[in-house]
């Protein structure tokens, strides 16, 4: 009898605590407090998102301008960001350029870096052989191979960055980060 009573007592305490814990939403909980705002760029209905916090570098283009602005975010406000001491409304940002952090992008950057460095070194060796030896056919082959490897590495730089247009399906929003 005592075992059953104790078991029911602890079960009721656990049930009451479990139910009380679900009444308060995290944003209304007094123990949660907003610390800072941050920008988020996401596709609607998709999990992939890019976050920009204060102190991050951002590259963007404003509406009706051709130049891109690369700057460090000083502060993120409710509807604007501050860069270089200037407040820029989020509604004026038309396009954001982001470093491609996907696995494919990482492989392409590594391959491009290896091809550029190897091609530059191979071109240097081919040019040295061309100047120092009388067999110009082999030296020209080494020089042309090195230059083509360098050009291949430069072409892979196209996969380094991605450009995202700000549209209704890919909005740029400001969210608050909460800390417990």
Secondary structure, DSSP 8 states (H G I E B T S, - for coil): -HHHHHHHHHHHHHHHHHHHHTTS-TTT-TT-EEEEEEEEEE-TT-S-EEEE-TT-EEEEEETT---EEEEEEEEE-SSEEEETTEEEEGGGEEEEEEE--SHHHHHHHHHHHHHHHHHHHHHHHHHHHHHH-S-HHHHHHHHHHHHHHHHHHHHGGGGSEEEEE--SSS-EEEEEEEE-
